[in-house]
């Protein structure tokens, strides 16, 4: 039997998940919660050989699974592969996506705002790659690792990827077209979130980057990096209702990943019941104090330390309450 079916490891994982649940209830944890999981590595091309990739990834996770027995740090092991990086949805909608300098890039779409084509999930080849990869992982029969979605982003993040800077003027030049395309994109995101949530066993389901953003079960996630580019007024009018719609797919709402200067939206996010957690890194971590002081007591902050906002400073400001240290 594979170590990735080991009952002792599952029991340890569940003890950590119970401790994480305590944090999400608003109670002060007995100790600061530290999360540092491990994501599977494999050499095969996951888009072309999903089962080969899954088998290689399984062998890699088997070599790291005992990290779950760590008594001080939660070290989940994770099946995760981002097809086309953060540009999976761009590729799904037909954008030119290419690999260069060690990462994926996107040139966006040539069509005008207001003309975004709806996705036919029955025939789309990129969606087929994603679903075949997930099914290949599931076919291994492992029970210890978490299994994640693809990078689904949020409505604004993904539409910005497709239209680049033209979207920023489109809010003023063609608001009806922006609303229309956001609707098409949101419908696609809701479909994909539902597919992953209904396909992956509940005990193993996690949104992306579970090694650093693992949440209690019943929570989803979106990336909101690009929201730093727009005002509170634009976000409230165009984006907030759609963010709520996507995260409302999940019984308990979910998390927003942020990595820039987003503090103009904190007052709005405080009033959105679906937003239960924020993962901040890089520039966003610098605003940690504002997140703590502005957001609700039931909104949890996952914080990656920076040179200026060190682990010690983060701990001093919260004593571990409402905070996951990543």
C-alpha positions as CSV (number, residue, x, y, z in Angstrom):
1,X,0.0,0.0,0.0
2,X,1.2,3.5,-0.8
3,X,2.1,5.8,2.0
4,X,-0.3,8.2,0.4
5,X,-3.1,6.0,1.8
6,X,-1.6,5.8,5.3
7,X,-4.2,6.2,8.1
8,X,-1.7,7.7,10.5
9,X,-0.9,10.5,8.0
10,X,-4.7,11.1,7.4
11,X,-5.2,11.3,11.1
12,X,-2.4,13.9,11.4
13,X,-3.8,15.9,8.5
14,X,-7.2,15.9,10.2
15,X,-5.8,17.1,13.5
16,X,-4.2,20.1,11.7
17,X,-7.5,20.7,9.8
18,X,-9.4,20.8,13.1
19,X,-6.9,23.3,14.4
20,X,-7.4,25.4,11.3
21,X,-11.2,25.3,11.9
22,X,-10.6,26.7,15.4
23,X,-8.9,29.7,13.8
24,X,-11.8,30.3,11.4
25,X,-14.3,30.3,14.2
26,X,-12.7,33.4,15.6
27,X,-11.3,31.7,18.7
28,X,-7.7,32.4,19.6
29,X,-5.6,29.4,18.8
30,X,-3.5,27.7,21.4
31,X,-0.4,28.5,19.3
32,X,0.4,30.4,16.1
33,X,-0.8,28.5,13.0
34,X,2.1,27.9,10.6
35,X,1.5,26.4,7.1
36,X,4.2,25.2,4.8
37,X,3.0,22.4,2.6
38,X,4.7,20.5,-0.3
39,X,3.5,20.6,-3.9
40,X,4.2,17.6,-6.2
41,X,7.0,17.9,-8.7
42,X,7.1,15.9,-12.0
43,X,8.9,16.1,-15.3
44,X,6.2,14.8,-17.7
45,X,4.1,17.2,-19.8
46,X,0.8,17.2,-17.8
47,X,-1.2,18.5,-20.8
48,X,0.0,15.7,-23.1
49,X,0.6,12.8,-20.7
50,X,-1.6,13.4,-17.7
51,X,-1.4,9.9,-16.3
52,X,2.4,9.8,-16.6
53,X,2.6,13.2,-14.8
54,X,0.3,11.9,-12.1
55,X,2.3,8.8,-11.5
56,X,5.6,10.8,-11.3
57,X,3.9,13.3,-8.9
58,X,2.7,10.5,-6.8
59,X,6.2,9.1,-6.4
60,X,7.4,12.6,-5.4
61,X,4.7,13.1,-2.8
62,X,5.5,9.6,-1.3
63,X,9.0,10.9,-0.6
64,X,7.6,13.9,1.3
65,X,4.4,12.6,2.9
66,X,5.9,12.1,6.3
67,X,6.1,15.9,6.7
68,X,2.5,15.6,7.8
69,X,3.7,14.2,11.1
70,X,5.5,17.5,12.0
71,X,4.1,18.5,15.3
72,X,4.8,22.3,14.9
73,X,4.1,23.1,11.2
74,X,1.2,21.9,9.0
75,X,2.9,20.4,6.0
76,X,0.1,19.0,3.7
77,X,1.2,17.3,0.5
78,X,-0.6,18.4,-2.7
79,X,-1.3,17.2,-6.2
80,X,-1.3,20.5,-8.1
81,X,-0.3,21.5,-11.6
82,X,-1.1,24.8,-13.2
83,X,-1.7,24.2,-16.9
84,X,-0.5,27.4,-18.6
85,X,0.3,29.0,-15.2
86,X,-2.0,31.8,-14.2
87,X,-3.1,32.1,-17.8
88,X,-5.2,28.9,-17.9
89,X,-8.4,30.8,-18.4
90,X,-6.8,33.0,-21.0
91,X,-5.9,29.9,-23.0
92,X,-9.4,28.5,-22.5
93,X,-10.9,31.6,-24.1
94,X,-8.5,31.4,-27.1
95,X,-5.8,33.9,-26.1
96,X,-2.2,33.3,-27.3
97,X,-0.3,31.8,-24.3
98,X,3.4,31.0,-24.5
99,X,6.2,29.9,-22.2
100,X,9.3,32.2,-21.9
101,X,11.9,33.0,-19.3
102,X,10.7,30.2,-17.1
103,X,7.0,31.2,-16.9
104,X,3.8,31.4,-18.9
105,X,2.8,34.7,-20.6
106,X,-0.4,35.8,-22.4
107,X,-0.9,38.2,-25.3
108,X,-4.6,38.4,-24.6
109,X,-7.4,38.5,-27.2
110,X,-7.6,40.6,-30.4
111,X,-11.3,41.1,-30.4
112,X,-13.1,44.2,-29.1
113,X,-14.5,44.4,-25.6
114,X,-18.1,43.2,-25.6
115,X,-17.4,40.3,-28.0
116,X,-16.0,37.6,-25.6
117,X,-17.2,34.2,-26.9
118,X,-18.8,31.9,-24.4
119,X,-17.0,28.6,-23.7
120,X,-18.4,25.3,-25.0
121,X,-17.2,23.1,-22.3
122,X,-18.2,19.9,-24.2
123,X,-15.7,20.6,-27.0
124,X,-13.1,23.0,-25.6
125,X,-9.6,21.2,-25.9
126,X,-8.1,23.2,-23.0
127,X,-10.9,22.3,-20.6
128,X,-10.4,18.6,-21.7
129,X,-6.8,18.8,-20.7
130,X,-7.7,20.1,-17.3
131,X,-10.4,17.5,-16.7
132,X,-8.2,14.6,-17.9
133,X,-5.4,15.7,-15.6
134,X,-7.8,15.8,-12.6
135,X,-9.2,12.4,-13.5
136,X,-5.7,10.9,-13.9
137,X,-4.8,12.1,-10.4
138,X,-8.0,10.6,-9.0
139,X,-7.3,7.3,-10.8
140,X,-4.3,6.7,-8.5
141,X,-6.6,6.1,-5.5
142,X,-4.5,8.2,-3.0
143,X,-6.3,9.5,0.0
144,X,-3.7,11.6,1.9
145,X,-2.8,14.4,-0.6
146,X,-5.0,17.4,-1.3
147,X,-6.0,17.9,-5.0
148,X,-6.5,21.4,-6.4
149,X,-8.3,23.2,-9.2
150,X,-6.6,25.0,-12.0
151,X,-5.9,28.7,-11.6
152,X,-9.4,30.1,-12.1
153,X,-8.7,33.6,-10.8
154,X,-11.5,36.1,-10.3
155,X,-13.7,37.9,-12.9
156,X,-11.6,41.0,-13.0
157,X,-8.2,39.3,-12.9
158,X,-9.2,37.1,-15.8
159,X,-10.8,39.7,-18.0
160,X,-7.8,42.0,-17.5
161,X,-5.6,39.1,-18.7
162,X,-7.7,38.9,-21.8
163,X,-7.9,42.6,-22.6
164,X,-4.8,44.1,-20.8
165,X,-4.8,47.9,-20.5
166,X,-7.7,48.3,-22.9
167,X,-10.0,47.0,-20.1
168,X,-9.1,50.0,-18.0
169,X,-10.4,52.5,-20.6
170,X,-13.2,50.2,-21.4
171,X,-14.8,50.9,-18.0
172,X,-15.4,54.4,-19.3
173,X,-15.6,54.0,-23.1
174,X,-17.7,50.8,-23.2
175,X,-19.2,50.0,-19.8
176,X,-22.0,47.9,-21.4
177,X,-19.4,45.8,-23.2
178,X,-17.4,45.3,-20.0
179,X,-20.5,44.2,-18.1
180,X,-21.4,41.8,-20.9
181,X,-18.0,40.2,-21.0
182,X,-17.7,40.0,-17.2
183,X,-21.0,38.1,-17.3
184,X,-19.7,35.6,-19.9
185,X,-16.5,35.1,-17.9
186,X,-18.2,34.8,-14.5
187,X,-20.6,32.1,-15.9
188,X,-17.5,30.2,-17.1
189,X,-15.8,30.5,-13.7
190,X,-18.8,29.3,-11.8
191,X,-19.1,26.3,-14.1
192,X,-15.4,25.4,-13.5
193,X,-15.6,25.9,-9.8
194,X,-18.6,23.6,-9.6
195,X,-17.0,21.0,-11.8
196,X,-13.9,20.7,-9.6
197,X,-15.9,20.9,-6.4
198,X,-18.2,18.1,-7.5
199,X,-15.5,15.9,-9.0
200,X,-12.7,15.9,-6.4
201,X,-13.6,14.1,-3.1
202,X,-14.5,16.7,-0.4
203,X,-11.9,15.4,2.0
204,X,-9.1,16.1,-0.6
205,X,-10.5,19.2,-2.4
206,X,-8.6,22.5,-2.1
207,X,-8.3,25.5,-4.4
208,X,-4.9,26.4,-5.8
209,X,-1.7,26.7,-3.9
210,X,-2.9,24.6,-1.0
211,X,0.7,24.3,0.2
212,X,0.4,28.0,1.3
213,X,-3.4,28.7,1.3
214,X,-5.0,25.5,2.7
215,X,-8.4,26.3,4.1
216,X,-11.0,24.4,6.1
217,X,-13.4,22.4,3.9
218,X,-16.2,24.2,2.1
219,X,-14.2,27.3,1.2
220,X,-13.2,28.5,-2.3
221,X,-10.7,30.9,-3.6
222,X,-10.1,33.7,-6.2
223,X,-7.1,35.7,-7.3
224,X,-7.6,39.4,-7.0
225,X,-4.1,40.8,-7.9
226,X,-5.3,43.1,-10.6
227,X,-7.8,44.9,-8.3
228,X,-4.9,47.2,-7.4
229,X,-5.4,48.9,-10.8
230,X,-8.9,50.1,-10.2
231,X,-10.7,52.4,-7.8
232,X,-13.2,51.5,-5.1
233,X,-16.0,53.0,-7.2
234,X,-15.2,50.8,-10.3
235,X,-14.7,47.7,-8.2
236,X,-18.0,48.3,-6.3
237,X,-20.0,48.9,-9.5
238,X,-18.5,46.2,-11.8
239,X,-16.7,43.5,-9.9
240,X,-18.0,43.1,-6.3
241,X,-21.3,41.4,-7.1
242,X,-19.5,38.9,-9.5
243,X,-16.9,38.1,-6.9
244,X,-19.7,37.3,-4.5
245,X,-21.4,35.2,-7.1
246,X,-18.3,33.1,-7.7
247,X,-17.4,32.5,-4.1
248,X,-21.1,31.8,-3.3
249,X,-20.6,28.5,-5.1
250,X,-18.9,27.4,-1.8
251,X,-20.9,26.7,1.4
252,X,-18.7,29.1,3.4
253,X,-17.5,31.6,0.8
254,X,-13.7,31.8,0.4
255,X,-10.4,33.6,0.1
256,X,-9.0,36.4,-2.0
257,X,-5.3,36.2,-3.0
258,X,-3.7,39.6,-3.1
259,X,-0.1,40.7,-3.9
260,X,-0.2,44.4,-4.6
261,X,-1.7,47.6,-3.1
262,X,-5.3,46.9,-2.6
263,X,-6.3,48.8,0.5
264,X,-8.8,51.0,-1.3
265,X,-11.1,48.0,-1.3
266,X,-10.9,47.0,2.3
267,X,-14.1,48.8,3.3
268,X,-16.0,47.0,0.6
269,X,-14.5,43.6,1.4
270,X,-15.4,44.1,5.0
271,X,-19.1,44.2,4.0
272,X,-19.0,41.1,1.7
273,X,-20.1,38.0,3.7
274,X,-18.6,35.6,1.2
275,X,-15.1,36.9,1.8
276,X,-13.8,34.9,4.8
277,X,-10.0,35.0,4.2
278,X,-7.3,37.0,2.5
279,X,-3.9,35.7,1.5
280,X,-1.3,38.5,1.3
281,X,2.2,38.4,0.0
282,X,4.9,40.8,-1.3
283,X,3.5,44.4,-1.4
284,X,0.1,43.4,0.1
285,X,1.9,42.1,3.3
286,X,3.2,45.6,3.9
287,X,-0.4,46.7,4.5
288,X,-1.0,43.9,7.1
289,X,-1.9,46.3,9.9
290,X,-4.6,47.9,7.7
291,X,-6.0,44.5,6.9
292,X,-6.1,43.5,10.6
293,X,-7.7,46.8,11.8
294,X,-10.2,47.2,8.9
295,X,-11.5,43.7,8.2
296,X,-14.1,41.8,10.2
297,X,-13.1,39.6,13.2
298,X,-14.2,36.6,11.2
299,X,-12.0,37.4,8.2
300,X,-8.7,35.4,8.4
301,X,-5.4,36.7,7.0
302,X,-2.8,34.3,5.5
303,X,0.4,36.2,5.6
304,X,3.8,35.6,3.8
305,X,6.4,37.6,5.7
306,X,8.6,40.2,3.8
307,X,11.8,41.9,4.7
308,X,9.9,44.8,6.2
309,X,7.0,42.8,7.7
310,X,8.8,39.9,9.3
311,X,7.3,36.9,11.0
312,X,8.1,38.5,14.3
313,X,6.3,41.7,13.4
314,X,3.3,39.8,12.2
315,X,3.1,37.7,15.4
316,X,3.5,40.8,17.5
317,X,0.5,42.5,15.8
318,X,-1.9,39.6,16.1
319,X,-0.5,37.1,18.8
320,X,-1.6,34.5,16.2
321,X,-5.3,35.5,16.2
322,X,-7.0,35.6,12.8
323,X,-3.6,34.8,11.2
324,X,-2.1,31.9,9.3
325,X,1.7,32.3,9.0
326,X,2.9,31.0,5.6
